[in-house]
């Protein structure tokens, strides 16, 4: 296939020559994702500044908390220097930025361990929980929305639409407490909310840091079954509390797509039912993909509640401990990690949306099929 290059082509009869211009170069064709990747560090820097100011403005003095009754002016000054909390706020921020450039989040004031090490130990557990909740929320919302659109007169379809209207009206902690009361205290159909694993079982060897995945990789099926039993209720709670928003977005997109001329053309041309459904989902996908990214942020934020109520270790418990002990280093590390994860998810959402629908790319046009 030949490519166009800049130049002119003379025409017969002395007419004006045809002018051929070159097509967009590689940078222009890919700037829709390159610019978003390049701006990511700027967003992280902005949030770093905001989180630093917010954490350092919180009431309480971590140095005094550590010293307690052993307070002396000399001891206070020495410990303040050891913790990196001496000097002006600007000097502390400069030192913190310098540490971040080497991926050093400092040491926890409460434990003395590197914050990065503690976060790396707890992050996979929270990501596994949030990932399971997000996966099943997407599956449940997609199935429910498709059923409601394809069978609009069904009683279940009407119930799905009523549920979709409750988006944001079901607080996660209320659903969790109700689920614990009925499923554990009354019906006794789920294990005690005391963690991910039966206390009688030895923990699996850490391979990836994701507890459930590690049990599968090791073939430790007894622990796998135990973890699934302990995680099923937290995951169900997350699905019930957060699927309404995604279901609502999918219903809106599918209701519009079902009467779209492209859908009618596919049906009239004898296309398979599965091809018609896939085409409808593709046109309804962009707003739903954006909502999915937002949903992941909600699930990460809700990990504090879920992990506390169900006795699960993870970033939620780490954040609670950091706040209660005025551990500014741990709080800053927690906020920065959560912000970075959220920004990465929103970046992925943008890229997926613009891949599914090229018309969303800046400077480019196209049509969705």
PLY file of the C-alpha trace (Angstrom):
ply
format ascii 1.0
element vertex 369
property float x
property float y
property float z
element edge 368
property int vertex1
property int vertex2
end_header
0.00 0.00 0.00
1.53 3.30 -1.11
1.71 6.30 1.17
1.11 9.92 0.21
4.03 12.31 0.22
4.07 16.05 -0.15
4.30 17.43 -3.68
2.30 18.45 -6.75
1.00 16.51 -9.72
0.66 18.44 -12.97
-2.70 18.08 -14.73
-3.40 17.87 -18.43
-4.72 20.91 -20.22
-2.74 23.43 -18.21
-5.06 23.29 -15.20
-3.95 23.92 -11.65
-1.72 21.12 -10.32
-3.02 18.78 -7.67
-1.42 19.37 -4.30
-0.70 16.31 -2.14
0.13 16.77 1.48
1.64 14.15 3.73
-0.56 12.36 6.27
-0.06 12.71 10.01
3.26 11.51 11.34
3.67 8.88 14.04
3.62 11.43 16.87
0.42 13.05 15.62
-1.31 9.70 15.19
-0.43 8.60 18.72
-0.62 11.86 20.64
-4.06 10.86 21.96
-2.35 8.49 24.40
1.18 9.95 24.55
-0.02 13.25 26.04
-2.05 11.48 28.69
0.90 9.36 29.72
3.21 12.39 29.87
0.81 14.40 32.06
0.50 11.59 34.62
3.64 12.60 36.61
2.30 16.17 36.78
-0.94 14.94 38.32
0.98 12.83 40.82
3.16 15.82 41.77
0.08 18.01 42.33
-1.48 15.40 44.58
1.82 14.95 46.42
1.84 18.65 47.29
-1.80 18.62 48.38
-1.46 15.46 50.48
1.72 16.77 52.14
0.02 20.02 53.14
-3.13 18.22 54.30
-1.30 15.65 56.44
1.06 18.18 58.01
-1.93 20.42 58.83
-3.66 17.72 60.88
-3.89 18.36 64.63
-1.60 16.43 66.92
2.15 16.14 67.32
3.61 12.70 66.46
6.81 13.52 68.36
4.90 14.24 71.56
2.84 11.08 71.05
6.01 8.99 70.92
7.69 10.68 73.86
4.70 10.67 76.16
5.76 11.12 79.78
9.44 11.00 78.79
9.24 14.44 77.24
12.22 16.74 77.57
13.11 19.64 75.28
16.39 17.92 74.33
14.70 14.59 73.66
11.98 16.30 71.65
14.51 18.09 69.42
16.55 14.90 68.91
13.55 12.74 68.00
12.17 15.47 65.74
15.43 15.45 63.80
15.46 11.65 63.58
11.94 11.63 62.16
12.70 14.36 59.63
10.14 16.72 61.16
12.57 19.51 62.04
13.10 22.68 60.04
10.54 24.67 58.11
7.63 23.09 56.26
9.30 23.99 52.97
12.52 22.21 53.95
10.53 19.15 55.02
8.75 19.15 51.66
12.01 19.42 49.75
13.43 16.49 51.67
10.26 14.49 51.05
10.41 15.15 47.30
14.04 14.11 47.25
13.11 10.84 48.92
10.28 10.22 46.46
12.69 10.50 43.53
14.44 7.42 44.93
11.10 5.70 45.70
11.68 6.23 49.41
8.48 6.99 51.31
10.32 7.36 54.60
9.99 5.25 57.73
6.83 4.73 59.71
6.86 6.74 62.94
4.88 4.04 64.76
6.85 0.96 63.67
10.16 2.34 62.40
9.89 0.19 59.27
10.06 1.63 55.72
6.61 2.77 54.65
7.17 1.35 51.15
7.83 -2.09 52.63
4.69 -2.00 54.77
2.55 -0.78 51.90
3.94 -3.42 49.52
2.97 -6.10 52.04
-0.61 -4.85 52.43
-1.38 -3.45 48.99
-1.81 -6.81 47.19
-4.39 -7.92 49.76
-6.50 -4.81 49.22
-6.08 -4.95 45.43
-7.19 -8.59 45.44
-10.32 -7.74 47.42
-11.14 -4.66 45.30
-10.36 -6.56 42.09
-12.75 -9.37 42.98
-15.44 -6.87 43.88
-14.94 -4.94 40.64
-14.91 -8.07 38.47
-18.15 -9.46 39.86
-19.77 -6.01 39.88
-19.00 -5.62 36.15
-20.27 -9.14 35.36
-23.44 -8.72 37.42
-24.18 -5.25 36.03
-23.62 -6.33 32.41
-25.82 -9.42 32.71
-28.54 -7.51 34.56
-28.56 -4.58 32.12
-28.65 -6.84 29.06
-31.49 -8.89 30.53
-33.47 -5.75 31.35
-33.06 -4.36 27.83
-33.65 -7.59 25.91
-36.63 -8.66 28.06
-38.22 -5.37 29.11
-41.58 -6.86 30.17
-40.04 -9.35 32.60
-40.60 -8.81 36.34
-36.86 -9.27 36.99
-36.11 -6.59 34.40
-38.35 -4.15 36.21
-36.61 -4.99 39.50
-33.23 -4.33 37.85
-34.37 -0.88 36.73
-35.65 -0.07 40.21
-32.32 -1.21 41.67
-30.41 0.94 39.15
-32.29 4.01 40.39
-30.83 3.44 43.87
-27.32 4.30 42.63
-25.39 5.84 45.50
-28.24 5.32 47.98
-26.89 2.13 49.55
-24.01 2.96 51.94
-21.44 0.19 51.96
-21.20 -0.01 55.74
-24.99 -0.39 56.09
-25.05 -3.26 53.59
-22.04 -4.86 55.31
-23.56 -4.69 58.81
-26.89 -6.04 57.57
-25.14 -8.87 55.70
-23.08 -9.80 58.76
-26.15 -9.80 60.99
-28.31 -12.01 58.78
-25.70 -14.26 57.16
-23.46 -14.81 60.19
-25.35 -13.98 63.37
-28.77 -15.29 62.31
-28.33 -17.85 59.52
-24.73 -18.98 60.27
-24.05 -19.58 56.55
-20.69 -17.76 56.43
-17.58 -18.12 58.62
-16.74 -15.67 61.39
-15.40 -12.32 60.15
-11.93 -12.85 61.60
-9.76 -12.59 58.51
-9.15 -14.30 55.20
-8.17 -17.73 56.53
-9.42 -20.16 59.14
-7.19 -19.63 62.23
-6.59 -23.41 62.40
-4.90 -23.43 58.98
-1.27 -22.36 58.48
-0.93 -19.35 56.18
0.31 -19.97 52.62
3.83 -19.14 51.57
4.05 -15.67 50.05
4.69 -15.89 46.31
2.96 -12.93 44.69
1.59 -11.24 47.81
-2.00 -11.87 46.69
-3.21 -14.35 49.33
-5.90 -16.14 47.32
-3.72 -16.38 44.23
-0.84 -17.73 46.30
-2.97 -20.60 47.60
-3.90 -21.53 44.03
-0.31 -21.35 42.79
0.80 -23.64 45.62
-2.09 -26.05 45.23
-3.07 -25.36 48.83
-6.72 -26.06 48.08
-7.87 -26.24 51.69
-6.68 -22.67 52.21
-8.22 -21.65 48.86
-11.62 -22.94 49.96
-11.27 -21.23 53.33
-10.36 -17.89 51.76
-13.22 -18.09 49.27
-15.59 -18.73 52.15
-14.29 -15.71 54.05
-14.27 -13.43 50.98
-17.65 -14.28 49.49
-19.66 -12.03 51.82
-17.36 -8.96 51.52
-17.44 -9.32 47.73
-21.23 -9.67 47.69
-21.49 -6.54 49.86
-19.33 -4.57 47.42
-21.34 -5.81 44.43
-24.67 -4.89 46.05
-23.46 -1.48 47.22
-21.73 -0.38 44.01
-23.29 -2.20 41.03
-26.33 0.09 40.84
-24.32 2.97 39.35
-22.73 0.80 36.66
-26.05 -0.89 35.89
-27.67 2.52 35.48
-25.01 3.67 33.01
-25.25 0.44 31.01
-29.04 0.65 30.89
-28.88 4.20 29.57
-26.38 3.24 26.87
-28.15 0.02 25.87
-31.59 1.67 25.75
-30.15 4.14 23.25
-28.24 1.48 21.31
-31.20 -0.88 20.95
-33.07 1.68 18.81
-29.97 2.82 16.97
-30.16 2.63 13.13
-27.01 0.50 13.14
-28.71 -2.05 15.38
-31.80 -2.11 13.18
-29.61 -2.55 10.08
-27.78 -5.50 11.62
-31.06 -7.17 12.57
-32.54 -6.54 9.10
-29.44 -7.93 7.40
-29.76 -11.19 9.32
-26.79 -10.78 11.66
-26.46 -13.26 14.51
-28.02 -12.29 17.81
-24.62 -12.40 19.50
-23.17 -9.98 16.92
-26.05 -7.56 17.51
-25.56 -7.72 21.27
-21.81 -7.17 20.97
-22.42 -4.16 18.72
-24.86 -2.71 21.26
-22.40 -3.26 24.10
-19.62 -1.58 22.16
-21.66 1.57 21.64
-22.79 1.58 25.27
-19.29 0.82 26.60
-17.52 4.24 26.83
-19.66 5.75 29.64
-19.72 2.38 31.41
-15.93 2.05 31.19
-15.56 5.50 32.76
-17.97 4.47 35.51
-15.96 1.28 36.07
-12.84 3.33 36.71
-14.73 5.49 39.18
-16.12 2.33 40.78
-12.61 1.01 41.36
-11.79 4.20 43.26
-14.90 3.73 45.39
-13.87 0.15 46.16
-10.38 1.21 47.21
-11.82 3.92 49.44
-14.36 1.51 50.88
-11.61 -0.95 51.77
-11.21 0.88 55.09
-14.77 -0.05 56.06
-14.87 -3.55 54.55
-11.51 -4.64 55.96
-12.37 -3.32 59.41
-15.80 -4.99 59.58
-14.63 -8.34 58.23
-11.28 -8.46 60.02
-9.27 -8.38 56.79
-5.74 -7.00 56.80
-4.82 -4.53 54.10
-4.44 -0.86 53.33
-7.66 -0.01 55.16
-6.36 -1.20 58.52
-3.00 0.42 57.79
-4.67 3.79 57.21
-6.70 3.52 60.41
-3.58 2.68 62.44
-1.68 5.57 60.85
-4.38 8.09 61.74
-4.77 6.83 65.31
-1.01 7.07 65.93
-0.52 10.40 64.04
1.94 8.61 61.77
2.38 11.32 59.14
4.82 9.27 57.06
2.43 6.34 56.83
-0.50 8.62 56.02
1.43 10.39 53.27
2.52 7.07 51.79
-1.00 5.67 51.92
-2.53 8.73 50.22
0.16 8.81 47.55
-0.23 5.12 46.71
-4.03 5.36 46.54
-3.81 8.48 44.36
-1.28 6.87 42.01
-3.43 3.75 41.65
-6.52 5.85 40.95
-4.70 7.97 38.37
-3.39 4.84 36.63
-6.91 3.40 36.52
-8.34 6.62 35.07
-5.52 6.67 32.50
-6.42 3.11 31.51
-10.08 4.14 31.30
-9.22 6.99 28.93
-7.11 4.75 26.71
-9.75 2.02 26.59
-12.50 4.52 25.78
-10.52 6.07 22.95
-9.62 2.62 21.62
-13.25 1.49 21.64
-14.51 4.76 20.15
-11.86 6.57 18.02
-14.11 9.65 17.84
-13.04 10.43 21.42
-9.41 10.86 20.39
-8.39 14.53 20.19
-7.89 15.64 16.60
-9.17 12.39 15.13
-12.50 11.36 13.78
-14.09 8.03 13.10
-17.21 6.07 13.43
-18.03 3.28 15.77
-19.41 0.11 14.42
0 1
1 2
2 3
3 4
4 5
5 6
6 7
7 8
8 9
9 10
10 11
11 12
12 13
13 14
14 15
15 16
16 17
17 18
18 19
19 20
20 21
21 22
22 23
23 24
24 25
25 26
26 27
27 28
28 29
29 30
30 31
31 32
32 33
33 34
34 35
35 36
36 37
37 38
38 39
39 40
40 41
41 42
42 43
43 44
44 45
45 46
46 47
47 48
48 49
49 50
50 51
51 52
52 53
53 54
54 55
55 56
56 57
57 58
58 59
59 60
60 61
61 62
62 63
63 64
64 65
65 66
66 67
67 68
68 69
69 70
70 71
71 72
72 73
73 74
74 75
75 76
76 77
77 78
78 79
79 80
80 81
81 82
82 83
83 84
84 85
85 86
86 87
87 88
88 89
89 90
90 91
91 92
92 93
93 94
94 95
95 96
96 97
97 98
98 99
99 100
100 101
101 102
102 103
103 104
104 105
105 106
106 107
107 108
108 109
109 110
110 111
111 112
112 113
113 114
114 115
115 116
116 117
117 118
118 119
119 120
120 121
121 122
122 123
123 124
124 125
125 126
126 127
127 128
128 129
129 130
130 131
131 132
132 133
133 134
134 135
135 136
136 137
137 138
138 139
139 140
140 141
141 142
142 143
143 144
144 145
145 146
146 147
147 148
148 149
149 150
150 151
151 152
152 153
153 154
154 155
155 156
156 157
157 158
158 159
159 160
160 161
161 162
162 163
163 164
164 165
165 166
166 167
167 168
168 169
169 170
170 171
171 172
172 173
173 174
174 175
175 176
176 177
177 178
178 179
179 180
180 181
181 182
182 183
183 184
184 185
185 186
186 187
187 188
188 189
189 190
190 191
191 192
192 193
193 194
194 195
195 196
196 197
197 198
198 199
199 200
200 201
201 202
202 203
203 204
204 205
205 206
206 207
207 208
208 209
209 210
210 211
211 212
212 213
213 214
214 215
215 216
216 217
217 218
218 219
219 220
220 221
221 222
222 223
223 224
224 225
225 226
226 227
227 228
228 229
229 230
230 231
231 232
232 233
233 234
234 235
235 236
236 237
237 238
238 239
239 240
240 241
241 242
242 243
243 244
244 245
245 246
246 247
247 248
248 249
249 250
250 251
251 252
252 253
253 254
254 255
255 256
256 257
257 258
258 259
259 260
260 261
261 262
262 263
263 264
264 265
265 266
266 267
267 268
268 269
269 270
270 271
271 272
272 273
273 274
274 275
275 276
276 277
277 278
278 279
279 280
280 281
281 282
282 283
283 284
284 285
285 286
286 287
287 288
288 289
289 290
290 291
291 292
292 293
293 294
294 295
295 296
296 297
297 298
298 299
299 300
300 301
301 302
302 303
303 304
304 305
305 306
306 307
307 308
308 309
309 310
310 311
311 312
312 313
313 314
314 315
315 316
316 317
317 318
318 319
319 320
320 321
321 322
322 323
323 324
324 325
325 326
326 327
327 328
328 329
329 330
330 331
331 332
332 333
333 334
334 335
335 336
336 337
337 338
338 339
339 340
340 341
341 342
342 343
343 344
344 345
345 346
346 347
347 348
348 349
349 350
350 351
351 352
352 353
353 354
354 355
355 356
356 357
357 358
358 359
359 360
360 361
361 362
362 363
363 364
364 365
365 366
366 367
367 368
